[in-house]
Amino acid sequence: MVKQQIITNDGQLDYYPQWLDQTHAEQLMFIFVHALQWQQETIKMFGREHLSPRLVCWYGDDGVSYRYSGVDHVAKGWHTDLLLLRNRLKMQLSAEFNSVLGNYYRDGNDYMGWHSDNEKALGMNPVIASLSLGVTRRFSLQHKTSKQKFKLDLNSGDLLVMAGELQHHWRHALLKSKLITAPRINLTFRRIIQF
């Protein structure tokens, strides 16, 4: 497993290209598109309700819940293939994950705006393992103070690990692209702290 350190200042961003081989990634993409319970949520932004610009699902340990974008999520029990991925990540990264948030981008019109994963339930300096499946999409980061930017094209099977103080100092996004006509799934494994 080859690791590339993309960011080392004000947090840590590690990149593992082809963490899953192409065949395995394609198999999981097919399975997850059809087997996971995707839904399009209504989110509240600036006092108005909007349809989320992507589909989402939430799986994890019994009783794990998570609130973001004004929506409460209660984890569905682990799908077998998600659990196998979680266990492999736990061993390779020496990190605990009790849940996974799935984002399904149907094409380049689906996106994720600029944000930080800094909800209280993630703890002070969370470790978030982000696995890409499907079409290649560009992942963008920007430092909140210096405005320094990074862009990384994530291929099917690539893994990003965000850790340390990254969520305090950096924002990230998956922006729209009219050139993208195929789907992508992003699985972000995380540890939710129950209060």
C-alpha positions as CSV (number, residue, x, y, z in Angstrom):
1,M,0.0,0.0,0.0
2,V,1.7,3.2,-1.2
3,K,1.0,6.3,0.7
4,Q,1.5,9.9,-0.5
5,Q,1.4,12.7,2.0
6,I,-0.5,15.5,0.2
7,I,-0.8,17.9,3.2
8,T,1.4,18.0,6.3
9,N,0.8,21.5,7.5
10,D,-2.2,22.3,9.7
11,G,-3.4,18.8,9.5
12,Q,-2.7,15.6,7.6
13,L,-4.0,14.3,4.2
14,D,-2.7,11.0,3.0
15,Y,-3.4,9.6,-0.4
16,Y,-3.4,5.8,-1.2
17,P,-3.8,5.5,-5.0
18,Q,-5.4,2.2,-6.1
19,W,-6.1,1.1,-2.5
20,L,-8.6,-1.3,-4.1
21,D,-7.6,-2.9,-7.4
22,Q,-9.8,-1.9,-10.4
23,T,-11.8,-5.2,-10.6
24,H,-12.7,-5.1,-6.9
25,A,-13.6,-1.4,-7.1
26,E,-15.9,-2.1,-10.1
27,Q,-17.6,-5.0,-8.3
28,L,-18.2,-2.9,-5.2
29,M,-19.5,0.0,-7.2
30,F,-22.1,-2.3,-8.8
31,I,-23.1,-3.9,-5.5
32,F,-23.4,-0.6,-3.6
33,V,-25.4,1.2,-6.3
34,H,-28.0,-1.6,-6.1
35,A,-27.8,-2.8,-2.5
36,L,-27.5,0.3,-0.3
37,Q,-30.5,2.3,0.7
38,W,-29.8,5.6,-1.1
39,Q,-32.1,8.6,-0.4
40,Q,-32.2,12.2,-1.4
41,E,-32.7,14.4,1.6
42,T,-34.1,17.9,2.1
43,I,-31.5,20.1,3.8
44,K,-31.8,23.5,5.3
45,M,-29.4,26.3,4.1
46,F,-29.7,29.9,5.0
47,G,-33.2,29.3,6.4
48,R,-34.6,27.7,3.2
49,E,-35.1,24.0,2.4
50,H,-33.4,22.5,-0.7
51,L,-33.1,19.0,-2.1
52,S,-29.6,17.7,-1.4
53,P,-27.5,17.7,-4.7
54,R,-26.6,14.0,-4.2
55,L,-28.0,10.8,-2.7
56,V,-26.8,9.6,0.7
57,C,-26.9,6.6,3.0
58,W,-25.7,6.0,6.6
59,Y,-24.5,2.6,7.9
60,G,-22.8,1.6,11.1
61,D,-22.9,0.1,14.6
62,D,-26.2,-0.3,16.4
63,G,-27.4,3.0,18.0
64,V,-24.9,5.3,16.2
65,S,-26.6,8.5,15.1
66,Y,-25.2,11.6,13.4
67,R,-26.6,15.1,12.7
68,Y,-25.4,17.2,9.9
69,S,-27.0,19.8,7.6
70,G,-29.9,19.9,10.0
71,V,-30.8,16.2,9.5
72,D,-30.6,13.4,12.0
73,H,-29.2,10.1,10.7
74,V,-29.6,6.8,12.6
75,A,-27.2,4.2,11.2
76,K,-28.6,1.1,9.4
77,G,-26.7,-2.1,10.4
78,W,-23.6,-2.9,8.4
79,H,-23.9,-4.2,4.9
80,T,-21.4,-7.2,4.6
81,D,-19.1,-5.5,2.1
82,L,-19.1,-2.2,4.0
83,L,-18.1,-4.1,7.1
84,L,-15.2,-5.9,5.3
85,L,-13.9,-2.5,4.1
86,R,-14.2,-1.1,7.6
87,N,-12.3,-4.0,9.1
88,R,-9.5,-3.6,6.5
89,L,-9.2,0.1,7.2
90,K,-9.1,-0.5,10.9
91,M,-6.2,-2.9,10.6
92,Q,-4.2,-0.8,8.0
93,L,-4.7,2.6,9.6
94,S,-4.9,1.5,13.3
95,A,-8.1,3.7,13.6
96,E,-11.5,3.0,14.9
97,F,-14.6,3.5,12.7
98,N,-18.1,2.9,13.9
99,S,-20.0,4.2,10.8
100,V,-19.8,5.2,7.2
101,L,-21.5,8.0,5.3
102,G,-22.1,7.2,1.7
103,N,-22.5,9.8,-1.0
104,Y,-23.8,8.8,-4.5
105,Y,-23.1,11.4,-7.2
106,R,-25.2,10.3,-10.2
107,D,-23.3,12.5,-12.6
108,G,-21.4,15.8,-12.7
109,N,-24.5,17.8,-11.7
110,D,-24.3,16.2,-8.3
111,Y,-21.8,17.8,-6.0
112,M,-20.6,18.6,-2.4
113,G,-20.0,22.3,-1.6
114,W,-17.2,23.7,0.4
115,H,-17.2,22.5,4.0
116,S,-15.2,21.0,6.9
117,D,-16.2,17.8,8.7
118,N,-16.0,19.6,12.1
119,E,-19.2,18.5,13.8
120,K,-18.9,18.0,17.6
121,A,-19.8,14.3,17.2
122,L,-16.6,13.6,15.3
123,G,-14.4,14.7,18.1
124,M,-11.5,17.1,18.2
125,N,-9.2,15.8,15.5
126,P,-11.1,13.1,13.6
127,V,-9.7,10.5,11.3
128,I,-11.9,10.1,8.2
129,A,-11.1,7.5,5.6
130,S,-12.6,8.4,2.2
131,L,-12.9,5.7,-0.5
132,S,-13.8,6.6,-4.1
133,L,-15.6,4.2,-6.5
134,G,-16.8,4.9,-10.0
135,V,-15.9,7.7,-12.3
136,T,-12.9,10.0,-11.6
137,R,-13.9,13.2,-9.9
138,R,-11.7,16.2,-8.8
139,F,-11.4,16.7,-5.0
140,S,-10.5,20.3,-4.0
141,L,-9.1,21.7,-0.8
142,Q,-8.5,25.2,0.4
143,H,-6.7,26.5,3.5
144,K,-9.1,28.7,5.5
145,T,-6.5,31.3,6.3
146,S,-3.8,31.3,3.6
147,K,-6.2,30.3,0.8
148,Q,-3.6,27.8,-0.4
149,K,-5.3,25.2,-2.7
150,F,-4.9,21.6,-3.7
151,K,-6.7,19.6,-6.3
152,L,-6.6,15.9,-6.7
153,D,-8.3,13.7,-9.3
154,L,-9.6,10.7,-7.4
155,N,-10.0,7.4,-9.4
156,S,-12.0,4.4,-8.6
157,G,-10.4,2.5,-5.7
158,D,-8.4,5.5,-4.4
159,L,-8.4,6.2,-0.6
160,L,-7.9,9.6,1.1
161,V,-7.3,9.8,4.9
162,M,-7.9,13.1,6.6
163,A,-6.5,13.4,10.1
164,G,-5.0,15.7,12.7
165,E,-6.1,19.3,12.6
166,L,-7.1,19.2,8.9
167,Q,-10.8,19.9,9.6
168,H,-9.9,23.0,11.7
169,H,-7.7,24.6,9.0
170,W,-8.9,23.3,5.6
171,R,-12.2,23.1,3.7
172,H,-12.9,20.6,0.9
173,A,-15.4,20.1,-1.9
174,L,-16.4,18.0,-4.9
175,L,-17.6,20.6,-7.3
176,K,-19.9,20.4,-10.3
177,S,-18.6,19.3,-13.7
178,K,-20.6,19.3,-16.9
179,L,-18.1,16.9,-18.5
180,I,-19.0,14.1,-16.0
181,T,-21.8,11.8,-17.2
182,A,-21.1,8.7,-15.1
183,P,-21.7,8.0,-11.4
184,R,-19.4,8.0,-8.4
185,I,-19.8,6.7,-4.9
186,N,-17.8,8.1,-2.0
187,L,-17.7,6.2,1.3
188,T,-16.4,8.2,4.3
189,F,-15.6,5.9,7.3
190,R,-15.7,7.8,10.6
191,R,-16.0,7.4,14.3
192,I,-19.0,9.1,15.9
193,I,-18.8,10.0,19.6
194,Q,-22.2,9.5,21.3
195,F,-23.0,12.2,23.9
